[in-house]
């Protein structure tokens, strides 16, 4: 393998999966949502089930569409690390759509484990 191919491979995003495939963090969050569904606080959820138009040729697809037992809809975004464009998209979506948008990240064990939430409304 030559130097250019090696350098090019290093520059490609790590962890990118095909559409519809969950990474480890998303899978852990799906398990968390399933436990909430079994407990009765979540009625339904779907991974990559919604695509929201923000502007011409600009869309936002939350990681999870979640219907609470009350019937309220929420859009959940699972992040290990925020990039500026993702934060802008969720803020714009929260202004345009009547859903509660929640960004979650896994808490470190020293933080007590579980999920930390940031709400956009």
C-alpha positions, 0 to 999 in steps of 0.5 A: 500500500502506498503512502497516499492510500494510507494517508487517505484512509486515516483521514476518513471518518471513523465509526461511520455506519450504514444508514439504519445501523446503530453504533455502540452508544446508540445501541445502549440507548436503544436498550435504555428506551426498551427498558422504559417501554417495558416499564410503561413510560415510553409507548414507542420508539424508532431508530432513524424513523423521522426526517425533518426538513429545516430548509431547502436541501437541509434535513435533520434526522434525529437518532430516535423518535420517541412517543411517551406513554402520554402520547407526547413525541420527542426526538432524541439525539445520541452524542458522544461528542458534539460538532457545531453543525449538529448543535445548530441543526437540533436548535433550528429543528426545535424552533420549527417543530412542536417536539421536545428535542433531547440530546443525550450522552452517556455519563462516565462511571465516575459521574454515576453512569446513565445518560446526561440530557440537554433539552431543546424546546 
